[in-house]
């Protein structure tokens, strides 16, 4: 696909599209398949680049992976897991952070793991210190080498007590994927409890794991000696669904998102309604639309579940440029997730960034040099511009802004959007967007 898109904006997006499984669950369930001694099937899998990357990594480790696009199904045979060559792993993993989650499963299956320098979106430092500390607690030996990190477990992996400094999604998954086959019991305090994590726990339980989730962010795991494969249907991608909802609002459009479900989007739906967006929920999906009239400014803080997801923030900010008055958005999950607002300002938005915690709560980033609060004055008409996509969600936001703006914008680097938005060009066409490649 050509990496440049010409967007003739200024028209509402209207129509229907389908959202399939959640990128941030599917990639983890694929890693879980590595733990099963028998074959697994994952359903409702979207055709996105992150799925390709993880499938490639699994194949490098001897797992047979087949994808049926029409059915949206992945089939895994992980009966013969083997070590992969360092250079191959490095070449393959470049754009993803998922390799860090291979550690526990690989240690259990073949006794060693190699992790190259990690990719992922540049939205903050994104360290892996929690992950390495957890692995060490289980008994792993971490050897930092020039090409990456080599991990072994000469004395085996043993259940342990972990308390996370912050409810990190990845670190919670790391603990789960390692604890399920470690000997003895593991207790994880201050765990993340995102719906994608609950779905991963469901997969692991189907495989034979024993995991309980208490009400106070405490997860307990009793290790078992063997895990089987699973058959599972992914929960829908609530980030993609919310992205299209924000696109409907920003372009004064009307989009039916087939596959979107209410329970995991409650916090988003409340905010969408407060801004002045309208929605109708039925058994097939959710229709998001601009009801006419003015949009309202709001004060918003991102947070871990059940708070407002950080990944919902960027697309919604585009809609907030069209709201009446001053909106405040305080980003408390990542220290550096407002880089995309520079391009919005170049298109006519008025967004000012602050180091202070503007939302009301003091977060980890207050009193430090991170511009992690935004004040958005609106409404400001957006005009066309030449934009370079910075990261996945920021890039999608730029696309929405270009679609809402009068005139023809060029958006460079749209390949990044394929990491997490399935068939987005096809979906844009179905919504009547006037876009052309090159
Ligand atoms: C997952 O990233 C998602 N990625 C992110 O989605 C999402 O934004 C994030 O969770 C929060 O919901 C995937 O699932 C592949 P974290 P993850 O560990 O697990 C700090 C998208 O656009 N931290 O919960 O990497 C970290 O810097 C992506 O789909 C450490 O300090 O996120 C951040 O400030 C972007 N040390 C905070 O914790 C560590 O070792 C939360 O990160 C790990 C994390």
Boltz pocket constraint, residues with backbone or C-beta under 6 A from the ligand:
constraints:
  - pocket:
      binder: B
      contacts: [[A, 23], [A, 24], [A, 25], [A, 27], [A, 97], [A, 121], [A, 124], [A, 125], [A, 126], [A, 127], [A, 128], [A, 129], [A, 130], [A, 131], [A, 166], [A, 167], [A, 168], [A, 169], [A, 170], [A, 171], [A, 192], [A, 239], [A, 310], [A, 311], [A, 333], [A, 334], [A, 335], [A, 392], [A, 393], [A, 420]]
      max_distance: 6.0
